[in-house]
Each structure stands twice: as structure tokens, then as C-alpha cells.
Amino acid sequence: MGSVVSAPLGEDLVTAALMGTARRAPDLATIPGAAGDLARRIDEADPAGALLDAAALVAVTRRAGTPARRAPEAPEPAAPETLASVPPAAAQRLAGLLVAPGATADPALLTWLDAAAAAGYRAPAQHLPALLDLACTPSTGAAVRDAVVAVLGERGRWLAAQRDDWAARIDPAPPAGTGDVWDHGTDAQRAAHLSHVRARDPQAGLDLLAGTWKKEKADTRAALLRRLGTGLSAADAPFLEAAVADRSAGVRALAVELLSLLPDAPFTRAVTARALASVRAERRLVRRTLALTLPEAHPGDPFPPPRTGHAPSVWLLTELVAATPLAAWTAHLGGSPADLVAMTAKDAELDVLRRGWTRAARTQRDPVWAAALLAAGVDALDLVDVLAPDARARHLAGLLARDGSGPANRSSAELAGLLARAGDPWPDLLVAAVLTWAAGAGRRQHDWYANGTLTEAVQHLPPRADVEATLRGAADRLDPAHTWRHALHRAADTLHTRRVILEELR
């Protein structure tokens, strides 16, 4: 067969169509290539019909007669599965959860994913595309995305790698030693790779970062430098001390934070000496107090310039205190963290110490200092994350007991985030506090502020029959038209669904 037609109808056929076949019969012999070979079979007794047949033949040949392209090579198949398939009832439950409105925010879906992962199950293959789409939806939180990754199995990870949008969001941790990831991966992939290497061999991770450090952009340098927190040791100090002089303010600030975790680093010792020299303990009559001597700036200080309205020397002292290891203060001033924080309570001049200690407790993850600062009323709820589990539960229970006493229920807007990070399983103290809070929230004027807190709480409350009954009892004591009554019943329904899910995945 000849070559395929790649041009429109020949000039002769177009002329016949324009003038009419009664005045000029079409010459089918002018059709070239494969279409011409087939055109010889057309009956020319009816010129008009022959012209239409020829036009159809040329059109079809142009569309379908293109030589077949070389098929791309098939990707390597997925590795054999190591996780078990979920039971049929659990698979059916997942199908219903995925098609429900608002699936990304459904606590029952997160329960299913977490329970399946904990039991060593993988998601059914037919639901993998929907789960990957869900994980890559911008509104999906990190908790749901991580839970999806945990149940993908080998086939799901293989499938995610076949589409760029899935691969970019799922971002499975690359194996250590994969040079292509470090050289050509996205920023997120490179950061994950560096963490992976640091966890296995901290020195190898440091060498990897040092090898490309000068070529990295400022934002990338900051993101990668943060990963040195994994496996941080004295061996990292020289690199961090060089980063203190980086041209990027963000990199300098992060280097100072990491060095505060290395008390024997030369930079940290120098900063500590300056901070301690600025604060001394004095005895006035029967009580001990703290007195300040404001420091002077040194050439090459890596700290950011003071904000508008802040005295430069006070700002500098805050930075020095924040960069000083907290253990140095108890040794220098004597007394426990609670004692030292209490000594700053009634003196506005000493607020600089509270601000610096708060930042240091956050960076150094010191639960004793965090507890002392929160007990003294420091307004830094992110310190709750630093507390030991029992202390965190007690503090959250106290916040729940006070919720609604402030203007516009300020704490309710923050409680949801704190409860999300409270850690599972919740101790009985926190469970009881949440149930007491839920029962009383409907009596408040601005109870709609509490919806976010209840939505978060229901993801962590134990899915027991007695907890469900407590919520329903609190709901039934409210007026049938009360919006909080409906919210409590929805929460109880969610707990019931979670309990059934756990039974199906046993």
C-alpha cells in the first residue's frame, strides 16, 4: 500500500465539488497514496455519490491512516505487597467514606486510615486513585495525607509515581544514597532525603549539605539547615557557626537556634557569657529579685535589627537570652525555673527575660521551663506542645474549664489546635474535661466558636459506648431547636462510626 494521504482533497475534486458534478465529473485517479488505491473501487456511475465517497475516504484515511507510533516502554511493575488486604466490610466502609461530602474533614475517614495502618492493612486497589486524589487536594491536612501514605502499599506507591501531581504531594521518602534525588529532586524531596541520611549517618548528611551549600538559594538553605536538627551533635557546630554569618537573616536565625542546643559550641559559650553578665540576682530585704545590666551590641552580631518602638539594648538582651541554654540560668542565678520565672512576675522591666526564656523553652523543648512559664501566665500556648504528656493534659483541662470566661471565647479558637497535638490516647483526665466542657458549651452565648473544638475532640475521644452516651445525654438536656444539641448528636454519631470501624478492622 502506498503512503498515507496528508493533504486535503486534490484540486480536481475540489473544483468538481464547487462547479457541480453535472458540469465537471470528479477524477478519482488524482487521489494519491493509499486513499487512491482504495478510490479505484468506488463506482463512478453516480458522479455525485462518487465524489462524496471519495471525500469520506480521504477524511478517514487522514484520521486513521497515520502510521502507528512506537509504544512507550511499560514501567517496571510494583513490588510484591507486604501488607494484608482489608476485610470486605472495611473495604465497603472505605468506599462509602470516600464518596461522602467533605471527606477530607471526616474524622471517620482518618479513623479508618489510622486503624488500617495500625493493623497492618493496605487500602483496596480500586480505591487507590481516589485516596491519592484526596491526599493531593490542597484542603487536605497533613494528618490525612500521612495516613493515606501509610495504607498505600507497594501498588499505591507505584501508582503515585506515575503522575507528577501525585508524586509531588505524596513524596515518599527516597532511599539513602540516591544521588539523583539530591541533585535533581524538588526542595521537599531533597529535605526529606537529607533527614533520611542524617537519621542514618549524621556526618554523611552534613557532608552532603556542605557540598552544595554555596550554590543553594536562601530559602532552600534555611529549609535544609533545619534538617540538621536530626542527629545534631558537636560535630555540626563549625558548620553552624559559619552559617551564623550567612547573608540571609532567616539562615542566621536558624543557625543561632540550633547552636543554642549545643552549649559547648564556641558561639553558644560567648552568647551565654554575655547574657549571664546582663542578669544578676539581688536580695532586697526578705526577697530575692533580679537586676539587669543592658548589653551592648558587638560587631558581627547575627541577630535581627530591633522592631520599631523597641529599645535596641532591650531587643538585644531578648535575643541573647533566647540563644542561651536554659540550664545556664539555674546554675547562674540559683533556684528552679519556677522560682526564676516567679521573680519576674511583677516587674515590667523583667518582661525581657520572660520573652527570651519563652523562645528558648520552645526551641530547646524544655518541659520544666515550659510548665513554669505557662503556670506564670505567659501567653504562649505553643509551649503546651513542649509539656510532658501528663502536664499537657492538666493544662488543657484547665483551659477547657476556663473556656468561655474571656472575651469572644478566645481560647476556643485555639483549643482545637492544642487538642490536635495533645497526643493519643488521651488520659482519663482530659477525656473527662472535654466531656464536661462539651456539656456546658451549649449554655454560652457564643457557642458557635466551640464547633471547631468539638470537631477536633471527636477525633481523639475514645470511641466507647459510655463516652457516646455522655454526649447524647448532654444533647438531650438541651432544647430540641438548639444548634449545640445537633452538634453533640453528630459528635456521638461520629464516635459510634469510629467504634464500628475499629471492630471491622480487627
Secondary structure, 3 states (H helix, E strand, C coil): CCCCCCCCCCHHHHHHHHHCCCCCCCCHHHCCHHHHHHHCCCCCCCHHHHHHHHHHHHHHHHHHCCCCCCCCCCCCCCCCCCCEECCHHHHHHHHHHHHCCCHHHCHHHHHHHHHHHHCCEECCHHHHHHHHHHHHCCCCCHHHHHHHHHCCHHHHHHHHCCCHHHHHHHCCCCCCCCHHHHHHCCHHHHHHHHHHHHHHCHHHHHHHHHHHHHHCCHHHHHHHHHHHHCCCCHHHHHHHHHHCCCCCHHHHHHHHHHHCCCCCCHHHHHHHHHHHHCEEEEEECCEEEEEECCCCCCCCCCCCCCCCCCCHHHHHHHHHHHCCCCHHHHHHHCCCHHHHHHCCCCCHHHHHHHHHHHHHHHHHCCHHHHHHHHHCCCCCHHHHHHCCHHHHHHHHHHHHHHCCCCHHHHHHHHHHHHHHCCCCCCCHHHHHHHHHHHHHHCCCCCHHHHHHHHHHHCCCCCCCHHHHHHHHHHHHCCCCCCHHHHHHHHHHHHHHHHHHHHHHCC
